[in-house]
Amino acid sequence: MLAATTPGRRRVIGAAAEEYLSQVDRRRLPMGYDLPITLDHSNRADAYRMRRGDVFARMLGIACQPTDAQLPDTARAVLAAINAPVDRLVQAAVESGSPELVALLWVATPPSLSPEGPR
């Protein structure tokens, strides 16, 4: 499903997943609260409704409840898949010792000829 989405849609999905996980992983306080929600299922439900967890699930066609314990793991897996091409480019730049050349080749290579396929 993710491979068939457009780059713009992938950015929206990634941003929604990141915002949802920011509260689930307690890096960000719930909207309108001064303290974190201590109960995990309540925190997941609040993040689902207030931190675009519902947008993330809906854009991928995931049928779930706001308190679903597997949704955060799914969001992490989707973020890893979205960031994989970037991580491969960074790794290639570090290993080659010539990040400028890797960046130039990435920009200059037509999408149909790149190893990752169409961009």
MARNU-458121 format. One record per atom (N, C-alpha, C): residue number from 1; atom name; y, z negated, x negated. Coordinates in nm, 2 decimals. Last residue first. Example, Ala and Ser with C-alpha at 12.3 -4.5 7.8 and 13.67 -1.06 7.14 Angstrom:
MARNU-458121
<pati:2 | vexlo:N | Y:-0.22 | Z:-0.71 | X:-1.28> $
<pati:2 | vexlo:CA | Y:-0.11 | Z:-0.71 | X:-1.37> $
<pati:2 | vexlo:C | Y:0.00 | Z:-0.79 | X:-1.29> $
<pati:1 | vexlo:N | Y:-0.57 | Z:-0.78 | X:-1.32> $
<pati:1 | vexlo:CA | Y:-0.45 | Z:-0.78 | X:-1.23> $
<pati:1 | vexlo:C | Y:-0.33 | Z:-0.78 | X:-1.32> $
***
This chain:
MARNU-458121
<pati:119 | vexlo:N | Y:0.75 | Z:0.85 | X:-1.11> $
<pati:119 | vexlo:CA | Y:0.83 | Z:0.73 | X:-1.09> $
<pati:119 | vexlo:C | Y:0.91 | Z:0.73 | X:-0.97> $
<pati:118 | vexlo:N | Y:0.41 | Z:0.97 | X:-1.14> $
<pati:118 | vexlo:CA | Y:0.55 | Z:0.98 | X:-1.09> $
<pati:118 | vexlo:C | Y:0.62 | Z:0.85 | X:-1.08> $
<pati:117 | vexlo:N | Y:0.25 | Z:0.82 | X:-1.43> $
<pati:117 | vexlo:CA | Y:0.26 | Z:0.90 | X:-1.31> $
<pati:117 | vexlo:C | Y:0.40 | Z:0.91 | X:-1.26> $
<pati:116 | vexlo:N | Y:0.24 | Z:0.68 | X:-1.66> $
<pati:116 | vexlo:CA | Y:0.23 | Z:0.60 | X:-1.54> $
<pati:116 | vexlo:C | Y:0.23 | Z:0.69 | X:-1.41> $
<pati:115 | vexlo:N | Y:0.29 | Z:0.87 | X:-1.86> $
<pati:115 | vexlo:CA | Y:0.16 | Z:0.81 | X:-1.84> $
<pati:115 | vexlo:C | Y:0.14 | Z:0.74 | X:-1.71> $
<pati:114 | vexlo:N | Y:0.49 | Z:1.15 | X:-1.74> $
<pati:114 | vexlo:CA | Y:0.48 | Z:1.01 | X:-1.79> $
<pati:114 | vexlo:C | Y:0.34 | Z:0.96 | X:-1.76> $
<pati:113 | vexlo:N | Y:0.52 | Z:1.39 | X:-1.61> $
<pati:113 | vexlo:CA | Y:0.45 | Z:1.39 | X:-1.74> $
<pati:113 | vexlo:C | Y:0.43 | Z:1.25 | X:-1.80> $
<pati:112 | vexlo:N | Y:0.66 | Z:1.35 | X:-1.38> $
<pati:112 | vexlo:CA | Y:0.53 | Z:1.41 | X:-1.37> $
<pati:112 | vexlo:C | Y:0.45 | Z:1.41 | X:-1.50> $
<pati:111 | vexlo:N | Y:0.91 | Z:1.26 | X:-1.48> $
<pati:111 | vexlo:CA | Y:0.82 | Z:1.17 | X:-1.41> $
<pati:111 | vexlo:C | Y:0.68 | Z:1.23 | X:-1.40> $
<pati:110 | vexlo:N | Y:0.99 | Z:1.37 | X:-1.81> $
<pati:110 | vexlo:CA | Y:0.99 | Z:1.40 | X:-1.67> $
<pati:110 | vexlo:C | Y:0.89 | Z:1.31 | X:-1.60> $
<pati:109 | vexlo:N | Y:1.14 | Z:1.17 | X:-2.06> $
<pati:109 | vexlo:CA | Y:1.01 | Z:1.22 | X:-2.01> $
<pati:109 | vexlo:C | Y:1.02 | Z:1.25 | X:-1.86> $
<pati:108 | vexlo:N | Y:1.38 | Z:1.04 | X:-2.12> $
<pati:108 | vexlo:CA | Y:1.37 | Z:1.19 | X:-2.14> $
<pati:108 | vexlo:C | Y:1.24 | Z:1.25 | X:-2.08> $
<pati:107 | vexlo:N | Y:1.34 | Z:0.77 | X:-2.07> $
<pati:107 | vexlo:CA | Y:1.44 | Z:0.84 | X:-1.99> $
<pati:107 | vexlo:C | Y:1.42 | Z:0.99 | X:-2.00> $
<pati:106 | vexlo:N | Y:1.13 | Z:0.72 | X:-2.25> $
<pati:106 | vexlo:CA | Y:1.12 | Z:0.69 | X:-2.11> $
<pati:106 | vexlo:C | Y:1.22 | Z:0.77 | X:-2.02> $
<pati:105 | vexlo:N | Y:1.25 | Z:0.79 | X:-2.49> $
<pati:105 | vexlo:CA | Y:1.14 | Z:0.87 | X:-2.44> $
<pati:105 | vexlo:C | Y:1.11 | Z:0.84 | X:-2.30> $
<pati:104 | vexlo:N | Y:1.45 | Z:0.59 | X:-2.51> $
<pati:104 | vexlo:CA | Y:1.49 | Z:0.73 | X:-2.50> $
<pati:104 | vexlo:C | Y:1.37 | Z:0.82 | X:-2.45> $
<pati:103 | vexlo:N | Y:1.29 | Z:0.36 | X:-2.52> $
<pati:103 | vexlo:CA | Y:1.38 | Z:0.38 | X:-2.41> $
<pati:103 | vexlo:C | Y:1.42 | Z:0.53 | X:-2.39> $
<pati:102 | vexlo:N | Y:1.16 | Z:0.41 | X:-2.77> $
<pati:102 | vexlo:CA | Y:1.08 | Z:0.39 | X:-2.64> $
<pati:102 | vexlo:C | Y:1.17 | Z:0.42 | X:-2.52> $
<pati:101 | vexlo:N | Y:1.39 | Z:0.42 | X:-2.94> $
<pati:101 | vexlo:CA | Y:1.30 | Z:0.53 | X:-2.92> $
<pati:101 | vexlo:C | Y:1.22 | Z:0.53 | X:-2.79> $
<pati:100 | vexlo:N | Y:1.48 | Z:0.15 | X:-2.92> $
<pati:100 | vexlo:CA | Y:1.56 | Z:0.26 | X:-2.88> $
<pati:100 | vexlo:C | Y:1.48 | Z:0.39 | X:-2.85> $
<pati:99 | vexlo:N | Y:1.27 | Z:-0.01 | X:-3.02> $
<pati:99 | vexlo:CA | Y:1.30 | Z:-0.01 | X:-2.88> $
<pati:99 | vexlo:C | Y:1.39 | Z:0.11 | X:-2.83> $
<pati:98 | vexlo:N | Y:1.07 | Z:0.00 | X:-3.25> $
<pati:98 | vexlo:CA | Y:1.18 | Z:0.09 | X:-3.22> $
<pati:98 | vexlo:C | Y:1.21 | Z:0.10 | X:-3.08> $
<pati:97 | vexlo:N | Y:0.84 | Z:-0.15 | X:-3.27> $
<pati:97 | vexlo:CA | Y:0.95 | Z:-0.18 | X:-3.36> $
<pati:97 | vexlo:C | Y:1.07 | Z:-0.09 | X:-3.35> $
<pati:96 | vexlo:N | Y:0.62 | Z:-0.12 | X:-3.12> $
<pati:96 | vexlo:CA | Y:0.66 | Z:0.00 | X:-3.20> $
<pati:96 | vexlo:C | Y:0.77 | Z:-0.04 | X:-3.30> $
<pati:95 | vexlo:N | Y:0.60 | Z:-0.36 | X:-2.98> $
<pati:95 | vexlo:CA | Y:0.50 | Z:-0.32 | X:-3.08> $
<pati:95 | vexlo:C | Y:0.54 | Z:-0.21 | X:-3.17> $
<pati:94 | vexlo:N | Y:0.84 | Z:-0.36 | X:-2.83> $
<pati:94 | vexlo:CA | Y:0.81 | Z:-0.47 | X:-2.93> $
<pati:94 | vexlo:C | Y:0.71 | Z:-0.42 | X:-3.03> $
<pati:93 | vexlo:N | Y:0.79 | Z:-0.14 | X:-2.67> $
<pati:93 | vexlo:CA | Y:0.91 | Z:-0.14 | X:-2.75> $
<pati:93 | vexlo:C | Y:0.89 | Z:-0.25 | X:-2.86> $
<pati:92 | vexlo:N | Y:0.56 | Z:-0.20 | X:-2.54> $
<pati:92 | vexlo:CA | Y:0.56 | Z:-0.09 | X:-2.62> $
<pati:92 | vexlo:C | Y:0.68 | Z:-0.09 | X:-2.72> $
<pati:91 | vexlo:N | Y:0.65 | Z:-0.43 | X:-2.39> $
<pati:91 | vexlo:CA | Y:0.55 | Z:-0.44 | X:-2.49> $
<pati:91 | vexlo:C | Y:0.54 | Z:-0.33 | X:-2.58> $
<pati:90 | vexlo:N | Y:0.84 | Z:-0.30 | X:-2.22> $
<pati:90 | vexlo:CA | Y:0.88 | Z:-0.40 | X:-2.32> $
<pati:90 | vexlo:C | Y:0.78 | Z:-0.42 | X:-2.43> $
<pati:89 | vexlo:N | Y:0.66 | Z:-0.13 | X:-2.08> $
<pati:89 | vexlo:CA | Y:0.77 | Z:-0.07 | X:-2.16> $
<pati:89 | vexlo:C | Y:0.82 | Z:-0.18 | X:-2.27> $
<pati:88 | vexlo:N | Y:0.50 | Z:-0.32 | X:-1.95> $
<pati:88 | vexlo:CA | Y:0.44 | Z:-0.23 | X:-2.04> $
<pati:88 | vexlo:C | Y:0.55 | Z:-0.17 | X:-2.13> $
<pati:87 | vexlo:N | Y:0.70 | Z:-0.44 | X:-1.79> $
<pati:87 | vexlo:CA | Y:0.63 | Z:-0.52 | X:-1.89> $
<pati:87 | vexlo:C | Y:0.56 | Z:-0.43 | X:-1.99> $
<pati:86 | vexlo:N | Y:0.76 | Z:-0.23 | X:-1.62> $
<pati:86 | vexlo:CA | Y:0.86 | Z:-0.28 | X:-1.71> $
<pati:86 | vexlo:C | Y:0.80 | Z:-0.36 | X:-1.82> $
<pati:85 | vexlo:N | Y:0.51 | Z:-0.20 | X:-1.48> $
<pati:85 | vexlo:CA | Y:0.56 | Z:-0.09 | X:-1.57> $
<pati:85 | vexlo:C | Y:0.67 | Z:-0.14 | X:-1.66> $
<pati:84 | vexlo:N | Y:0.49 | Z:-0.46 | X:-1.36> $
<pati:84 | vexlo:CA | Y:0.40 | Z:-0.42 | X:-1.46> $
<pati:84 | vexlo:C | Y:0.45 | Z:-0.30 | X:-1.54> $
<pati:83 | vexlo:N | Y:0.64 | Z:-0.55 | X:-1.14> $
<pati:83 | vexlo:CA | Y:0.70 | Z:-0.57 | X:-1.28> $
<pati:83 | vexlo:C | Y:0.61 | Z:-0.51 | X:-1.39> $
<pati:82 | vexlo:N | Y:0.48 | Z:-0.51 | X:-0.93> $
<pati:82 | vexlo:CA | Y:0.61 | Z:-0.44 | X:-0.93> $
<pati:82 | vexlo:C | Y:0.66 | Z:-0.44 | X:-1.07> $
<pati:81 | vexlo:N | Y:0.26 | Z:-0.68 | X:-0.99> $
<pati:81 | vexlo:CA | Y:0.24 | Z:-0.53 | X:-0.98> $
<pati:81 | vexlo:C | Y:0.37 | Z:-0.45 | X:-0.99> $
<pati:80 | vexlo:N | Y:0.39 | Z:-0.93 | X:-0.98> $
<pati:80 | vexlo:CA | Y:0.33 | Z:-0.88 | X:-1.10> $
<pati:80 | vexlo:C | Y:0.31 | Z:-0.73 | X:-1.10> $
<pati:79 | vexlo:N | Y:0.46 | Z:-0.93 | X:-0.71> $
<pati:79 | vexlo:CA | Y:0.57 | Z:-0.93 | X:-0.81> $
<pati:79 | vexlo:C | Y:0.51 | Z:-0.88 | X:-0.95> $
<pati:78 | vexlo:N | Y:0.21 | Z:-0.94 | X:-0.60> $
<pati:78 | vexlo:CA | Y:0.29 | Z:-0.83 | X:-0.57> $
<pati:78 | vexlo:C | Y:0.40 | Z:-0.82 | X:-0.67> $
<pati:77 | vexlo:N | Y:0.12 | Z:-1.19 | X:-0.69> $
<pati:77 | vexlo:CA | Y:0.05 | Z:-1.07 | X:-0.73> $
<pati:77 | vexlo:C | Y:0.13 | Z:-0.95 | X:-0.71> $
<pati:76 | vexlo:N | Y:0.31 | Z:-1.36 | X:-0.56> $
<pati:76 | vexlo:CA | Y:0.31 | Z:-1.36 | X:-0.71> $
<pati:76 | vexlo:C | Y:0.23 | Z:-1.23 | X:-0.76> $
<pati:75 | vexlo:N | Y:0.24 | Z:-1.31 | X:-0.29> $
<pati:75 | vexlo:CA | Y:0.38 | Z:-1.27 | X:-0.34> $
<pati:75 | vexlo:C | Y:0.38 | Z:-1.27 | X:-0.49> $
<pati:74 | vexlo:N | Y:-0.01 | Z:-1.42 | X:-0.29> $
<pati:74 | vexlo:CA | Y:0.00 | Z:-1.28 | X:-0.26> $
<pati:74 | vexlo:C | Y:0.14 | Z:-1.23 | X:-0.32> $
<pati:73 | vexlo:N | Y:0.05 | Z:-1.69 | X:-0.33> $
<pati:73 | vexlo:CA | Y:-0.03 | Z:-1.62 | X:-0.43> $
<pati:73 | vexlo:C | Y:-0.02 | Z:-1.47 | X:-0.42> $
<pati:72 | vexlo:N | Y:0.20 | Z:-1.74 | X:-0.09> $
<pati:72 | vexlo:CA | Y:0.26 | Z:-1.75 | X:-0.22> $
<pati:72 | vexlo:C | Y:0.19 | Z:-1.67 | X:-0.33> $
<pati:71 | vexlo:N | Y:-0.01 | Z:-1.69 | X:0.11> $
<pati:71 | vexlo:CA | Y:0.10 | Z:-1.60 | X:0.09> $
<pati:71 | vexlo:C | Y:0.18 | Z:-1.62 | X:-0.04> $
<pati:70 | vexlo:N | Y:-0.21 | Z:-1.88 | X:0.14> $
<pati:70 | vexlo:CA | Y:-0.23 | Z:-1.77 | X:0.05> $
<pati:70 | vexlo:C | Y:-0.11 | Z:-1.68 | X:0.02> $
<pati:69 | vexlo:N | Y:-0.13 | Z:-2.07 | X:0.33> $
<pati:69 | vexlo:CA | Y:-0.13 | Z:-2.11 | X:0.19> $
<pati:69 | vexlo:C | Y:-0.16 | Z:-2.00 | X:0.09> $
<pati:68 | vexlo:N | Y:0.10 | Z:-2.02 | X:0.59> $
<pati:68 | vexlo:CA | Y:-0.02 | Z:-1.96 | X:0.52> $
<pati:68 | vexlo:C | Y:-0.02 | Z:-2.00 | X:0.37> $
<pati:67 | vexlo:N | Y:0.30 | Z:-2.09 | X:0.76> $
<pati:67 | vexlo:CA | Y:0.24 | Z:-2.20 | X:0.67> $
<pati:67 | vexlo:C | Y:0.12 | Z:-2.15 | X:0.59> $
<pati:66 | vexlo:N | Y:0.36 | Z:-1.86 | X:0.91> $
<pati:66 | vexlo:CA | Y:0.46 | Z:-1.91 | X:0.82> $
<pati:66 | vexlo:C | Y:0.40 | Z:-2.02 | X:0.72> $
<pati:65 | vexlo:N | Y:0.06 | Z:-1.65 | X:0.91> $
<pati:65 | vexlo:CA | Y:0.14 | Z:-1.76 | X:0.97> $
<pati:65 | vexlo:C | Y:0.24 | Z:-1.81 | X:0.87> $
<pati:64 | vexlo:N | Y:0.03 | Z:-1.29 | X:0.90> $
<pati:64 | vexlo:CA | Y:0.01 | Z:-1.43 | X:0.85> $
<pati:64 | vexlo:C | Y:0.09 | Z:-1.53 | X:0.93> $
<pati:63 | vexlo:N | Y:-0.03 | Z:-0.97 | X:0.81> $
<pati:63 | vexlo:CA | Y:-0.03 | Z:-1.06 | X:0.93> $
<pati:63 | vexlo:C | Y:-0.06 | Z:-1.20 | X:0.88> $
<pati:62 | vexlo:N | Y:0.16 | Z:-0.75 | X:0.63> $
<pati:62 | vexlo:CA | Y:0.07 | Z:-0.87 | X:0.62> $
<pati:62 | vexlo:C | Y:0.08 | Z:-0.95 | X:0.74> $
<pati:61 | vexlo:N | Y:0.31 | Z:-0.53 | X:0.58> $
<pati:61 | vexlo:CA | Y:0.22 | Z:-0.52 | X:0.69> $
<pati:61 | vexlo:C | Y:0.12 | Z:-0.64 | X:0.68> $
<pati:60 | vexlo:N | Y:0.51 | Z:-0.54 | X:0.39> $
<pati:60 | vexlo:CA | Y:0.38 | Z:-0.50 | X:0.34> $
<pati:60 | vexlo:C | Y:0.27 | Z:-0.50 | X:0.45> $
<pati:59 | vexlo:N | Y:0.72 | Z:-0.62 | X:0.55> $
<pati:59 | vexlo:CA | Y:0.73 | Z:-0.49 | X:0.48> $
<pati:59 | vexlo:C | Y:0.60 | Z:-0.44 | X:0.42> $
<pati:58 | vexlo:N | Y:0.63 | Z:-0.87 | X:0.64> $
<pati:58 | vexlo:CA | Y:0.64 | Z:-0.76 | X:0.73> $
<pati:58 | vexlo:C | Y:0.65 | Z:-0.62 | X:0.66> $
<pati:57 | vexlo:N | Y:0.64 | Z:-1.03 | X:0.41> $
<pati:57 | vexlo:CA | Y:0.51 | Z:-1.01 | X:0.48> $
<pati:57 | vexlo:C | Y:0.52 | Z:-0.88 | X:0.57> $
<pati:56 | vexlo:N | Y:0.92 | Z:-1.01 | X:0.34> $
<pati:56 | vexlo:CA | Y:0.82 | Z:-0.97 | X:0.25> $
<pati:56 | vexlo:C | Y:0.69 | Z:-0.94 | X:0.32> $
<pati:55 | vexlo:N | Y:1.03 | Z:-1.12 | X:0.58> $
<pati:55 | vexlo:CA | Y:1.06 | Z:-0.98 | X:0.54> $
<pati:55 | vexlo:C | Y:0.96 | Z:-0.93 | X:0.44> $
<pati:54 | vexlo:N | Y:0.93 | Z:-1.38 | X:0.57> $
<pati:54 | vexlo:CA | Y:0.89 | Z:-1.29 | X:0.68> $
<pati:54 | vexlo:C | Y:0.92 | Z:-1.15 | X:0.65> $
<pati:53 | vexlo:N | Y:1.06 | Z:-1.48 | X:0.34> $
<pati:53 | vexlo:CA | Y:0.92 | Z:-1.46 | X:0.34> $
<pati:53 | vexlo:C | Y:0.87 | Z:-1.37 | X:0.45> $
<pati:52 | vexlo:N | Y:1.34 | Z:-1.52 | X:0.33> $
<pati:52 | vexlo:CA | Y:1.29 | Z:-1.39 | X:0.35> $
<pati:52 | vexlo:C | Y:1.14 | Z:-1.37 | X:0.32> $
<pati:51 | vexlo:N | Y:1.40 | Z:-1.79 | X:0.36> $
<pati:51 | vexlo:CA | Y:1.41 | Z:-1.73 | X:0.23> $
<pati:51 | vexlo:C | Y:1.34 | Z:-1.60 | X:0.23> $
<pati:50 | vexlo:N | Y:1.35 | Z:-1.89 | X:0.62> $
<pati:50 | vexlo:CA | Y:1.49 | Z:-1.90 | X:0.57> $
<pati:50 | vexlo:C | Y:1.51 | Z:-1.82 | X:0.43> $
<pati:49 | vexlo:N | Y:1.08 | Z:-1.86 | X:0.68> $
<pati:49 | vexlo:CA | Y:1.18 | Z:-1.83 | X:0.78> $
<pati:49 | vexlo:C | Y:1.32 | Z:-1.81 | X:0.72> $
<pati:48 | vexlo:N | Y:0.94 | Z:-1.92 | X:0.45> $
<pati:48 | vexlo:CA | Y:0.90 | Z:-1.80 | X:0.52> $
<pati:48 | vexlo:C | Y:1.02 | Z:-1.76 | X:0.62> $
<pati:47 | vexlo:N | Y:1.05 | Z:-2.17 | X:0.39> $
<pati:47 | vexlo:CA | Y:1.08 | Z:-2.06 | X:0.30> $
<pati:47 | vexlo:C | Y:1.05 | Z:-1.92 | X:0.37> $
<pati:46 | vexlo:N | Y:0.94 | Z:-2.32 | X:0.60> $
<pati:46 | vexlo:CA | Y:1.08 | Z:-2.31 | X:0.59> $
<pati:46 | vexlo:C | Y:1.12 | Z:-2.19 | X:0.50> $
<pati:45 | vexlo:N | Y:0.67 | Z:-2.29 | X:0.53> $
<pati:45 | vexlo:CA | Y:0.72 | Z:-2.25 | X:0.66> $
<pati:45 | vexlo:C | Y:0.87 | Z:-2.23 | X:0.66> $
<pati:44 | vexlo:N | Y:0.66 | Z:-2.42 | X:0.28> $
<pati:44 | vexlo:CA | Y:0.62 | Z:-2.28 | X:0.30> $
<pati:44 | vexlo:C | Y:0.68 | Z:-2.22 | X:0.43> $
<pati:43 | vexlo:N | Y:0.73 | Z:-2.68 | X:0.36> $
<pati:43 | vexlo:CA | Y:0.82 | Z:-2.61 | X:0.26> $
<pati:43 | vexlo:C | Y:0.79 | Z:-2.46 | X:0.27> $
<pati:42 | vexlo:N | Y:0.52 | Z:-2.75 | X:0.52> $
<pati:42 | vexlo:CA | Y:0.65 | Z:-2.74 | X:0.58> $
<pati:42 | vexlo:C | Y:0.75 | Z:-2.66 | X:0.49> $
<pati:41 | vexlo:N | Y:0.31 | Z:-2.74 | X:0.33> $
<pati:41 | vexlo:CA | Y:0.31 | Z:-2.65 | X:0.44> $
<pati:41 | vexlo:C | Y:0.44 | Z:-2.64 | X:0.51> $
<pati:40 | vexlo:N | Y:0.40 | Z:-2.95 | X:0.14> $
<pati:40 | vexlo:CA | Y:0.38 | Z:-2.81 | X:0.11> $
<pati:40 | vexlo:C | Y:0.39 | Z:-2.71 | X:0.23> $
<pati:39 | vexlo:N | Y:0.65 | Z:-3.18 | X:0.18> $
<pati:39 | vexlo:CA | Y:0.52 | Z:-3.14 | X:0.24> $
<pati:39 | vexlo:C | Y:0.51 | Z:-2.99 | X:0.21> $
<pati:38 | vexlo:N | Y:0.91 | Z:-3.21 | X:0.09> $
<pati:38 | vexlo:CA | Y:0.80 | Z:-3.26 | X:0.01> $
<pati:38 | vexlo:C | Y:0.66 | Z:-3.21 | X:0.06> $
<pati:37 | vexlo:N | Y:1.18 | Z:-3.01 | X:0.04> $
<pati:37 | vexlo:CA | Y:1.09 | Z:-3.05 | X:0.14> $
<pati:37 | vexlo:C | Y:0.96 | Z:-3.09 | X:0.07> $
<pati:36 | vexlo:N | Y:1.45 | Z:-3.14 | X:-0.17> $
<pati:36 | vexlo:CA | Y:1.34 | Z:-3.05 | X:-0.14> $
<pati:36 | vexlo:C | Y:1.25 | Z:-3.10 | X:-0.03> $
<pati:35 | vexlo:N | Y:1.78 | Z:-3.21 | X:-0.05> $
<pati:35 | vexlo:CA | Y:1.66 | Z:-3.25 | X:-0.12> $
<pati:35 | vexlo:C | Y:1.55 | Z:-3.15 | X:-0.09> $
<pati:34 | vexlo:N | Y:1.98 | Z:-3.11 | X:0.10> $
<pati:34 | vexlo:CA | Y:2.02 | Z:-3.16 | X:-0.03> $
<pati:34 | vexlo:C | Y:1.90 | Z:-3.20 | X:-0.12> $
<pati:33 | vexlo:N | Y:1.97 | Z:-2.80 | X:0.29> $
<pati:33 | vexlo:CA | Y:1.92 | Z:-2.93 | X:0.25> $
<pati:33 | vexlo:C | Y:1.97 | Z:-2.98 | X:0.12> $
<pati:32 | vexlo:N | Y:2.05 | Z:-2.54 | X:0.34> $
<pati:32 | vexlo:CA | Y:2.11 | Z:-2.65 | X:0.42> $
<pati:32 | vexlo:C | Y:2.06 | Z:-2.79 | X:0.39> $
<pati:31 | vexlo:N | Y:1.75 | Z:-2.40 | X:0.23> $
<pati:31 | vexlo:CA | Y:1.88 | Z:-2.37 | X:0.28> $
<pati:31 | vexlo:C | Y:1.93 | Z:-2.49 | X:0.37> $
<pati:30 | vexlo:N | Y:1.58 | Z:-2.59 | X:-0.02> $
<pati:30 | vexlo:CA | Y:1.58 | Z:-2.53 | X:0.11> $
<pati:30 | vexlo:C | Y:1.73 | Z:-2.51 | X:0.16> $
<pati:29 | vexlo:N | Y:1.65 | Z:-2.53 | X:-0.37> $
<pati:29 | vexlo:CA | Y:1.64 | Z:-2.62 | X:-0.25> $
<pati:29 | vexlo:C | Y:1.64 | Z:-2.54 | X:-0.12> $
<pati:28 | vexlo:N | Y:1.44 | Z:-2.38 | X:-0.61> $
<pati:28 | vexlo:CA | Y:1.56 | Z:-2.37 | X:-0.53> $
<pati:28 | vexlo:C | Y:1.54 | Z:-2.46 | X:-0.41> $
<pati:27 | vexlo:N | Y:1.21 | Z:-2.41 | X:-0.72> $
<pati:27 | vexlo:CA | Y:1.31 | Z:-2.38 | X:-0.81> $
<pati:27 | vexlo:C | Y:1.45 | Z:-2.38 | X:-0.74> $
<pati:26 | vexlo:N | Y:0.97 | Z:-2.45 | X:-0.57> $
<pati:26 | vexlo:CA | Y:1.07 | Z:-2.56 | X:-0.58> $
<pati:26 | vexlo:C | Y:1.17 | Z:-2.54 | X:-0.70> $
<pati:25 | vexlo:N | Y:0.81 | Z:-2.25 | X:-0.50> $
<pati:25 | vexlo:CA | Y:0.79 | Z:-2.31 | X:-0.63> $
<pati:25 | vexlo:C | Y:0.89 | Z:-2.42 | X:-0.67> $
<pati:24 | vexlo:N | Y:0.93 | Z:-2.19 | X:-0.26> $
<pati:24 | vexlo:CA | Y:0.80 | Z:-2.24 | X:-0.25> $
<pati:24 | vexlo:C | Y:0.76 | Z:-2.31 | X:-0.39> $
<pati:23 | vexlo:N | Y:1.18 | Z:-2.09 | X:-0.34> $
<pati:23 | vexlo:CA | Y:1.18 | Z:-2.22 | X:-0.27> $
<pati:23 | vexlo:C | Y:1.03 | Z:-2.28 | X:-0.27> $
<pati:22 | vexlo:N | Y:1.11 | Z:-1.87 | X:-0.48> $
<pati:22 | vexlo:CA | Y:1.20 | Z:-1.96 | X:-0.54> $
<pati:22 | vexlo:C | Y:1.20 | Z:-2.10 | X:-0.47> $
<pati:21 | vexlo:N | Y:0.95 | Z:-1.72 | X:-0.32> $
<pati:21 | vexlo:CA | Y:0.88 | Z:-1.80 | X:-0.42> $
<pati:21 | vexlo:C | Y:0.98 | Z:-1.90 | X:-0.48> $
<pati:20 | vexlo:N | Y:1.15 | Z:-1.59 | X:-0.17> $
<pati:20 | vexlo:CA | Y:1.06 | Z:-1.67 | X:-0.10> $
<pati:20 | vexlo:C | Y:0.99 | Z:-1.77 | X:-0.20> $
<pati:19 | vexlo:N | Y:1.28 | Z:-1.44 | X:-0.37> $
<pati:19 | vexlo:CA | Y:1.35 | Z:-1.54 | X:-0.30> $
<pati:19 | vexlo:C | Y:1.26 | Z:-1.64 | X:-0.23> $
<pati:18 | vexlo:N | Y:1.06 | Z:-1.27 | X:-0.45> $
<pati:18 | vexlo:CA | Y:1.12 | Z:-1.36 | X:-0.55> $
<pati:18 | vexlo:C | Y:1.20 | Z:-1.47 | X:-0.48> $
<pati:17 | vexlo:N | Y:1.02 | Z:-1.13 | X:-0.22> $
<pati:17 | vexlo:CA | Y:0.91 | Z:-1.21 | X:-0.27> $
<pati:17 | vexlo:C | Y:0.97 | Z:-1.31 | X:-0.37> $
<pati:16 | vexlo:N | Y:1.26 | Z:-0.99 | X:-0.19> $
<pati:16 | vexlo:CA | Y:1.22 | Z:-1.09 | X:-0.09> $
<pati:16 | vexlo:C | Y:1.11 | Z:-1.18 | X:-0.14> $
<pati:15 | vexlo:N | Y:1.25 | Z:-0.84 | X:-0.43> $
<pati:15 | vexlo:CA | Y:1.36 | Z:-0.93 | X:-0.41> $
<pati:15 | vexlo:C | Y:1.32 | Z:-1.04 | X:-0.30> $
<pati:14 | vexlo:N | Y:1.02 | Z:-0.68 | X:-0.37> $
<pati:14 | vexlo:CA | Y:1.03 | Z:-0.77 | X:-0.49> $
<pati:14 | vexlo:C | Y:1.14 | Z:-0.88 | X:-0.48> $
<pati:13 | vexlo:N | Y:1.11 | Z:-0.54 | X:-0.15> $
<pati:13 | vexlo:CA | Y:0.99 | Z:-0.62 | X:-0.14> $
<pati:13 | vexlo:C | Y:0.99 | Z:-0.72 | X:-0.25> $
<pati:12 | vexlo:N | Y:1.33 | Z:-0.40 | X:-0.26> $
<pati:12 | vexlo:CA | Y:1.35 | Z:-0.49 | X:-0.15> $
<pati:12 | vexlo:C | Y:1.23 | Z:-0.59 | X:-0.14> $
<pati:11 | vexlo:N | Y:1.19 | Z:-0.24 | X:-0.45> $
<pati:11 | vexlo:CA | Y:1.30 | Z:-0.34 | X:-0.50> $
<pati:11 | vexlo:C | Y:1.32 | Z:-0.44 | X:-0.39> $
<pati:10 | vexlo:N | Y:1.03 | Z:-0.09 | X:-0.29> $
<pati:10 | vexlo:CA | Y:0.97 | Z:-0.18 | X:-0.38> $
<pati:10 | vexlo:C | Y:1.07 | Z:-0.28 | X:-0.43> $
<pati:9 | vexlo:N | Y:1.23 | Z:0.07 | X:-0.17> $
<pati:9 | vexlo:CA | Y:1.15 | Z:-0.03 | X:-0.08> $
<pati:9 | vexlo:C | Y:1.08 | Z:-0.13 | X:-0.17> $
<pati:8 | vexlo:N | Y:1.31 | Z:0.22 | X:-0.39> $
<pati:8 | vexlo:CA | Y:1.40 | Z:0.13 | X:-0.32> $
<pati:8 | vexlo:C | Y:1.33 | Z:0.03 | X:-0.23> $
<pati:7 | vexlo:N | Y:1.07 | Z:0.36 | X:-0.46> $
<pati:7 | vexlo:CA | Y:1.13 | Z:0.26 | X:-0.55> $
<pati:7 | vexlo:C | Y:1.23 | Z:0.16 | X:-0.48> $
<pati:6 | vexlo:N | Y:0.84 | Z:0.36 | X:-0.17> $
<pati:6 | vexlo:CA | Y:0.95 | Z:0.42 | X:-0.26> $
<pati:6 | vexlo:C | Y:1.00 | Z:0.31 | X:-0.35> $
<pati:5 | vexlo:N | Y:0.48 | Z:0.30 | X:-0.17> $
<pati:5 | vexlo:CA | Y:0.62 | Z:0.27 | X:-0.13> $
<pati:5 | vexlo:C | Y:0.72 | Z:0.34 | X:-0.22> $
<pati:4 | vexlo:N | Y:0.23 | Z:0.33 | X:-0.26> $
<pati:4 | vexlo:CA | Y:0.28 | Z:0.44 | X:-0.18> $
<pati:4 | vexlo:C | Y:0.43 | Z:0.41 | X:-0.13> $
<pati:3 | vexlo:N | Y:0.17 | Z:0.10 | X:-0.40> $
<pati:3 | vexlo:CA | Y:0.18 | Z:0.23 | X:-0.47> $
<pati:3 | vexlo:C | Y:0.24 | Z:0.34 | X:-0.39> $
<pati:2 | vexlo:N | Y:0.13 | Z:-0.08 | X:-0.19> $
<pati:2 | vexlo:CA | Y:0.25 | Z:-0.09 | X:-0.27> $
<pati:2 | vexlo:C | Y:0.27 | Z:0.04 | X:-0.35> $
<pati:1 | vexlo:N | Y:-0.12 | Z:0.00 | X:-0.08> $
<pati:1 | vexlo:CA | Y:0.00 | Z:0.00 | X:0.00> $
<pati:1 | vexlo:C | Y:0.13 | Z:0.00 | X:-0.09> $
***
